[in-house]
């Protein structure tokens, strides 16, 4: 069922596994489960890749590399290089860093799609579990809202 006028779409789907979180652990879990034949959904309220990719390790390493290049340019004359530094474009560095992170987000989304993992990019403001039931010893029923 498609949402009408901004309402929430509700549909019944059967999954063997619902992964909450699209960081490195969630991505690996979802993809490995599919390799074993599971039907998998992944819910993530932010960008794929988790803290490390989006605001931690990866952007920090880009910034560290830029700083290291700056120091290298300052030291270049001592190694026989004739280098003239005419400034630095902070905006270009930030745009390049953000584009690199966005490229990684896209790779993760493409990998999920290739594997057949159900994922809705940036549509979950906060995954709301409306109801959780255990109809028997082998099943759990979860009602999730996917606001548009």
N, C-alpha and C positions, 0 to 999 in steps of 0.2 A: 504494500500500500504506500503511495506517495503522500508526503505531507501536503496539506492544503493550508494556505494563508499562514504559514509559520508555525503550524501545529506540529506536534511530535508524531513521527511515523512509528507505527507499531506493526511488527510482523513476527511470526513464529519462525525461528530457525533452530535447527538442531546442530549443536557443536559438541565435539568430544572434549574440547578444551577452550576455555576463555582465558586469554593471557591479559593481565592488567599491568600495563606499563610497557612502553616501547623503547626502553634503554637496551643496553647490550644484552642483559640477561633475558629480557622479554622477547627481543628479536630472535635470539638464538633458540629459546624454548619453542616459540611458535614455528620457526622453520624446521627444527628437528622433529617436532611432533607431526608436521605434515609429511615429512620423509617416511615416518612410520605409519602413514595412512590415516592420521587423525584429521577431522574437520575442525578447523581452528579459527577463532575470532580474536582480534587483538584490539584492546581499547587503550588509548593514550590521549590525555587532555592537552598535551603540548606537542612539540615537534619530535619526530622520531630521532632516536640516537641517545636520548637521555642527557643527563647533566654533563658528562664528559665531553660529548660531541658538541653540544649546543652552547654551553656557557663555562666549561671547565677546561679540560686537558687540551682539546683541539684548538680553540681560539687562543688559549694561553701560549701554546707552542708557536702559533703564527706570530704572535706579538713578540715572543722571545727571539724568534729568528730575525725579525725586523730589527730589534735592539742589537742583536749580535752583529748584523750587517752594518749598523751604524758605528759600532765600536771598531769593526774591521776597516771601515772606510777611514776612520780617524787614525788608525795605526798603519794604513797602507804606505805612506811615505817612508816609514822606517824599513819597509821591505822593498824599496826601490820603485814603487808604483807612483805615477804622476796622476793623481785623481783629484778632480775638483768637485766638491759637493756644493750644490747651489741651493740646497734646502730639502725639505721633506714635506710630502703631501699626506697629512694625517687622514683626511677624508678618503683618499685613494687606498690607503692601508686598511682602513675600516671596511670599505666596500669590498675589497679583495678578500678580507677575512670572512665577512658575512656571506659572500658568494661561495667560498670554499665550504663553509658549513651547510649552506643551502644545497649544494651539490651532493654532499653526503646524505642529507635528509632525503633527497630524490632517489639516490641509489638504494637506500633502505626501503623506501616505498615501492620501488620497482621490483626489488627482490621479494617482498611480501606478495605482490601481485603475481609475479612469475610462479611462486610456490602455491598460490591459491589461498592465502590467508586473507580472511575478511577484515578489512581495515578501512575506516573512514577518516581521511586526513582533515584535521582541524575542525571537525564538526562536533566535538564533544567538549563543551565548556567545562563540565566536570561529570565524568561518567556516573550517572545516578542509578544505583541498584534499587529499583522500586520494590521488588519482592524477591524473596529467596525461599524456595521450598525444597523439601526432600521427599518426593512422592514414594520412593522405595529405597532400598539399600544400595542400588546401583545408579541412581540418577539424582541430579539436582536441577531444578528449574530456576532460572534467573531472568527477571524482567529488567532490561536495560533501556534507558531512554537515549536516543540519538537525536538531540535537537539539531535543527538546521540553522 
